[in-house]
């Protein structure tokens, strides 16, 4: 399996302009989502888990009650790739926050 190419710093900055609420933290795309309650937060995670599994690209995430915090990186490539941007976009759309 070949590695997905890393995005340049300029490409990451350009992607962030199209991903409201996302930033770079610890060399990973990062966002904190807030929902009405635990059910909505967990439903979001369940939906995004299916998307992630279908693309074989899995997030690092943390759920506490009504919040979901997400970090995206392509471990095999050692940084941020287009796969991370695509998953971030999909997550924002599913949350109705993108």
Residue pairs with C-beta under 8 A, 6 or more apart in sequence:
1 76
3 76
3 77
4 74
4 76
4 77
4 81
4 82
4 83
5 77
5 81
5 82
6 74
6 77
6 78
6 79
6 80
6 81
7 15
7 79
7 80
7 81
7 82
7 85
12 24
12 80
15 85
15 88
16 22
16 23
16 24
18 89
19 29
19 31
19 85
19 88
19 89
19 92
19 98
20 92
20 97
20 98
21 31
21 32
21 33
21 92
21 97
21 98
22 29
22 30
22 31
22 88
22 92
23 29
23 30
23 31
24 30
24 80
25 71
26 71
27 73
27 79
27 80
28 60
28 71
28 72
28 73
28 80
28 84
29 70
29 71
29 72
29 73
29 80
29 84
29 85
29 88
30 69
30 70
30 71
30 72
31 69
31 70
31 88
31 91
31 92
32 67
32 68
32 69
32 70
33 41
33 44
33 67
33 68
33 69
33 70
33 91
33 95
33 97
34 66
34 67
35 41
35 44
35 66
35 67
35 68
35 95
36 66
37 65
37 66
38 65
38 66
40 66
41 63
41 65
41 66
41 67
41 68
42 63
44 68
44 91
44 94
44 95
45 61
45 63
45 68
47 94
48 59
48 87
48 90
48 91
48 94
51 87
51 90
51 91
51 94
52 58
52 59
52 87
55 83
55 86
55 87
57 74
57 83
57 84
57 86
57 87
59 70
59 71
59 72
59 87
59 91
60 70
60 71
60 72
60 73
61 68
61 69
61 70
61 71
62 68
62 69
63 69
70 88
70 91
72 80
72 84
72 87
72 88
73 79
73 80
73 84
74 80
74 81
74 83
74 84
89 98
91 98
92 98
